[in-house]
């Protein structure tokens, strides 16, 4: 079921169509990614579904507006052209992240899904493209866990228990020390966790994954933790969140890749200096989850 959206409303904006003044419409994350792209910074290509779509979705019985799916498909095709990979391809796959982002930052309150667009066949193509099966299966196990948690409501503790068991069995302390074969076993066990908890595995069809993730991010605007955070910080409950869809960059390829958080000012003192922290051979949630201790940016 769809509803008729006003014809004057633009639903989706490519990064080259927005700027920093559009936070009400594109959220803080989306508008600033647009601004960075406009300035010529090396931002992975992507596009933003507007906060108006979220507001309409939540106020109109959680129904996506007419034209949204086609707009997402059009922008996804542009993304494919710009990066030279194809969403859903087994041999040359494009994986994306699906990220929340309201006008006012609400750190940790809403949901993000990484490595979306992967399945049993695509992971093999990703491994070939990367030249190494380990980061491909690491991306796959991460996707199964976060998709199952965010979209299907599975308890994260069940996945953590499986991961801990596999590390103990392998005699390693950290996730990134698991081999490709061990990660394949983790993938199998993660699927079983989701089947037992939700009655089915995450869908294998990338388009189904994507649209379900978009709706889940919209719904995360009204989770109890998000509502409590807005109440506590006196943030408007009606602004809604944008959804940013962008090409994945893999920080888990090895010791020469990584992920981190960077400020152009010291947030404690205001001093004009590069400030932040990073992890090598990791993806974004590792920095904030505490699974490893990040290094200061100043050590680079």
C-alpha positions as CSV (number, residue, x, y, z in Angstrom):
1,X,0.0,0.0,0.0
2,X,1.3,3.5,-0.9
3,X,0.0,7.0,-0.4
4,X,0.1,9.9,-2.7
5,X,2.9,12.3,-1.9
6,X,2.6,16.0,-2.8
7,X,4.0,16.5,-6.3
8,X,6.2,19.4,-5.3
9,X,8.1,17.4,-2.7
10,X,11.5,16.1,-3.6
11,X,12.0,12.9,-1.7
12,X,15.7,12.1,-2.3
13,X,18.8,14.3,-2.8
14,X,22.2,13.3,-4.2
15,X,25.2,14.6,-2.3
16,X,25.8,17.1,-5.1
17,X,22.2,18.5,-4.7
18,X,22.5,19.5,-1.0
19,X,24.6,21.7,1.2
20,X,25.2,22.6,4.9
21,X,22.1,24.9,5.1
22,X,19.7,22.0,4.5
23,X,19.9,20.3,7.9
24,X,16.2,20.6,8.5
25,X,15.5,18.6,5.3
26,X,18.6,16.3,5.1
27,X,19.6,16.1,8.7
28,X,23.0,17.1,10.2
29,X,24.9,14.1,8.8
30,X,23.3,14.3,5.3
31,X,23.6,18.0,4.9
32,X,27.2,18.1,6.0
33,X,28.1,15.1,3.7
34,X,26.6,17.1,0.9
35,X,28.7,20.2,1.9
36,X,31.9,18.1,2.1
37,X,31.2,16.7,-1.4
38,X,30.5,20.2,-2.7
39,X,33.8,21.4,-1.3
40,X,35.6,18.6,-3.2
41,X,36.5,16.4,-0.2
42,X,36.8,12.7,-0.9
43,X,33.4,11.7,0.4
44,X,32.1,8.2,-0.7
45,X,29.2,8.9,-3.1
46,X,25.6,8.6,-1.9
47,X,22.2,10.2,-1.4
48,X,19.8,11.3,1.3
49,X,16.1,10.5,1.9
50,X,14.6,13.6,3.4
51,X,13.2,14.1,6.9
52,X,9.9,14.9,5.4
53,X,9.6,11.3,4.1
54,X,10.2,10.1,7.7
55,X,7.6,12.5,9.1
56,X,5.0,11.3,6.5
57,X,5.9,7.6,7.1
58,X,5.4,7.9,10.9
59,X,2.2,10.0,10.8
60,X,0.6,8.0,8.0
61,X,0.5,4.5,9.4
62,X,4.1,3.6,8.6
63,X,3.5,3.7,4.8
64,X,6.2,4.8,2.4
65,X,5.1,7.7,0.1
66,X,4.4,6.9,-3.6
67,X,7.5,7.5,-5.7
68,X,10.0,6.8,-3.0
69,X,11.1,3.4,-4.2
70,X,11.6,4.6,-7.8
71,X,13.5,7.6,-6.5
72,X,15.8,5.4,-4.5
73,X,16.3,3.1,-7.5
74,X,17.2,6.1,-9.7
75,X,19.7,7.4,-7.2
76,X,21.1,3.9,-6.7
77,X,21.7,3.6,-10.4
78,X,23.6,7.0,-10.3
79,X,25.6,5.7,-7.4
80,X,26.5,2.5,-9.3
81,X,27.7,4.6,-12.3
82,X,29.8,6.9,-10.1
83,X,31.6,4.0,-8.3
84,X,31.8,1.4,-11.1
85,X,30.1,-1.4,-9.1
86,X,26.6,-2.8,-9.1
87,X,24.2,-3.3,-6.3
88,X,23.2,-7.0,-6.2
89,X,26.0,-8.1,-8.5
90,X,27.7,-11.4,-7.6
91,X,30.9,-10.5,-9.4
92,X,31.4,-6.7,-8.9
93,X,29.2,-5.9,-5.9
94,X,28.3,-2.5,-4.4
95,X,27.6,-2.6,-0.7
96,X,26.1,0.4,1.1
97,X,25.5,1.8,4.5
98,X,22.1,3.0,5.7
99,X,22.5,5.7,8.3
100,X,20.2,7.8,10.4
101,X,20.7,11.5,10.9
102,X,18.4,14.2,12.4
103,X,18.9,17.9,12.3
104,X,20.1,17.7,15.9
105,X,22.8,15.1,16.7
106,X,21.5,12.2,18.9
107,X,24.6,10.0,19.2
108,X,23.9,6.4,19.7
109,X,20.1,6.8,19.9
110,X,19.1,5.7,16.4
111,X,20.2,3.0,14.0
112,X,22.8,2.4,11.3
113,X,23.2,-0.7,9.1
114,X,26.6,-1.4,7.4
115,X,27.6,-3.8,4.6
116,X,24.1,-4.0,3.2
117,X,23.6,-5.7,-0.1
118,X,25.5,-9.0,0.7
119,X,24.4,-12.6,0.6
120,X,25.9,-16.1,0.2
121,X,26.7,-15.5,-3.4
122,X,27.8,-11.9,-3.2
123,X,30.2,-12.5,-0.4
124,X,32.2,-14.7,-2.7
125,X,32.4,-12.0,-5.3
126,X,33.3,-9.5,-2.6
127,X,36.1,-11.8,-1.5
128,X,37.5,-11.9,-5.0
129,X,37.2,-8.2,-5.4
130,X,39.0,-7.6,-2.1
131,X,41.6,-10.3,-2.9
132,X,41.0,-11.8,0.5
133,X,38.0,-13.8,1.9
134,X,38.6,-12.7,5.5
135,X,37.3,-9.1,5.3
136,X,34.4,-10.2,3.1
137,X,33.2,-12.8,5.6
138,X,33.8,-10.3,8.4
139,X,31.6,-7.8,6.6
140,X,28.9,-10.6,6.1
141,X,28.8,-11.6,9.8
142,X,28.6,-7.9,10.8
143,X,25.7,-7.4,8.4
144,X,23.8,-10.4,9.6
145,X,24.1,-9.2,13.2
146,X,23.2,-5.5,12.8
147,X,20.4,-6.2,10.3
148,X,18.9,-8.8,12.6
149,X,19.1,-6.4,15.6
150,X,17.8,-3.3,13.8
151,X,15.3,-4.7,11.3
152,X,14.2,-8.0,12.9
153,X,14.5,-7.1,16.6
154,X,16.9,-9.9,17.6
155,X,18.7,-9.5,21.0
156,X,22.4,-8.5,20.4
157,X,23.5,-10.6,23.4
158,X,22.9,-13.8,21.5
159,X,25.3,-12.8,18.7
160,X,27.9,-11.7,21.3
161,X,27.7,-15.1,23.0
162,X,28.3,-16.9,19.6
163,X,31.3,-14.6,18.8
164,X,32.8,-15.2,22.3
165,X,32.5,-18.9,21.9
166,X,34.2,-18.9,18.5
167,X,37.1,-16.7,19.8
168,X,37.6,-19.1,22.8
169,X,37.5,-22.1,20.4
170,X,40.1,-20.4,18.2
171,X,42.2,-19.3,21.1
172,X,42.1,-15.6,20.2
173,X,41.1,-12.6,22.2
174,X,39.9,-10.2,19.5
175,X,37.4,-10.3,16.6
176,X,39.9,-9.3,14.0
177,X,42.1,-12.3,14.9
178,X,39.5,-14.8,13.6
179,X,40.4,-16.4,10.2
180,X,38.2,-16.5,7.1
181,X,37.2,-20.1,7.8
182,X,36.3,-19.3,11.4
183,X,34.3,-16.3,10.2
184,X,32.4,-18.6,7.8
185,X,31.4,-20.6,10.9
186,X,30.3,-17.4,12.7
187,X,28.1,-16.5,9.7
188,X,26.4,-19.9,9.8
189,X,25.8,-19.6,13.5
190,X,24.6,-16.0,13.3
191,X,22.0,-17.1,10.7
192,X,20.8,-19.8,13.2
193,X,20.5,-17.2,16.0
194,X,18.3,-15.1,13.7
195,X,16.2,-18.0,12.6
196,X,15.6,-19.1,16.2
197,X,14.7,-15.6,17.4
198,X,12.8,-14.2,14.4
199,X,11.6,-17.3,12.5
200,X,13.7,-16.6,9.4
201,X,17.2,-15.4,8.3
202,X,17.8,-11.9,7.0
203,X,16.5,-11.7,3.4
204,X,19.1,-12.6,0.7
205,X,17.7,-10.1,-1.9
206,X,19.6,-6.8,-1.7
207,X,16.7,-4.6,-2.7
208,X,14.5,-6.2,0.0
209,X,17.3,-5.6,2.5
210,X,17.6,-1.9,1.5
211,X,14.0,-0.9,1.8
212,X,13.4,-2.8,5.0
213,X,16.5,-1.0,6.4
214,X,15.2,2.4,5.4
215,X,11.9,1.7,7.2
216,X,13.7,0.4,10.3
217,X,15.8,3.7,10.5
218,X,12.6,5.7,10.2
219,X,11.0,3.6,13.0
220,X,14.1,4.1,15.2
221,X,13.1,7.8,15.5
222,X,10.4,6.6,17.9
223,X,12.2,3.9,20.0
224,X,11.9,4.4,23.7
225,X,15.6,5.3,24.0
226,X,15.3,8.0,21.3
227,X,12.2,9.5,22.8
228,X,13.8,9.5,26.3
229,X,16.9,11.3,24.8
230,X,14.8,13.9,23.1
231,X,12.8,14.5,26.3
232,X,15.9,14.8,28.4
233,X,17.6,17.2,25.9
234,X,14.4,19.1,25.0
235,X,14.6,18.2,21.3
236,X,11.5,18.5,19.1
237,X,9.8,15.1,18.7
238,X,8.4,16.1,15.3
239,X,11.5,16.8,13.2
240,X,12.1,13.2,12.1
241,X,15.3,11.7,10.8
242,X,16.8,11.7,7.3
243,X,18.3,8.4,5.9
244,X,21.7,8.6,4.2
245,X,22.6,5.8,1.8
246,X,26.2,5.7,0.7
247,X,28.8,3.4,-0.7
248,X,30.7,1.3,1.8
249,X,34.3,1.9,2.5
250,X,35.9,-1.1,4.1
251,X,38.1,-0.3,7.1
252,X,38.5,-4.0,7.9
253,X,40.7,-4.9,4.9
254,X,43.9,-5.2,7.0
255,X,46.4,-3.2,9.1
256,X,46.6,-0.5,6.5
257,X,42.9,0.3,6.6
258,X,40.8,1.5,9.5
259,X,38.0,3.6,10.9
260,X,37.9,6.6,13.2
261,X,36.4,9.8,14.5
262,X,37.9,13.1,13.6
263,X,37.3,16.7,14.8
264,X,38.9,19.8,13.4
265,X,38.8,21.3,16.9
266,X,39.5,19.9,20.3
267,X,36.0,19.4,21.7
268,X,37.2,19.9,25.3
269,X,39.2,23.1,24.8
270,X,38.1,24.5,21.5
271,X,41.7,24.7,20.4
272,X,42.2,24.6,16.6
273,X,43.9,21.2,16.3
274,X,43.0,17.9,14.7
275,X,41.5,15.7,17.4
276,X,40.1,12.2,17.4
277,X,40.8,8.5,17.6
278,X,41.0,5.5,15.2
279,X,41.3,1.7,14.9
280,X,43.1,-0.2,12.2
281,X,41.4,-3.3,10.6
282,X,38.0,-2.3,11.9
283,X,34.6,-0.9,11.1
284,X,32.8,2.1,12.6
285,X,31.0,0.5,15.5
286,X,34.2,-1.0,16.8
287,X,35.4,2.5,17.8
288,X,32.5,3.2,20.0
289,X,31.6,-0.3,21.2
290,X,34.7,-0.8,23.4
291,X,35.8,-4.1,21.8
292,X,39.3,-2.6,21.3
293,X,41.0,0.5,22.6
294,X,41.3,3.2,19.9
295,X,44.5,5.1,19.2
296,X,44.7,8.9,19.2
297,X,44.8,10.6,15.8
298,X,47.9,12.4,17.0
299,X,49.8,9.1,16.9
300,X,49.6,8.9,13.1
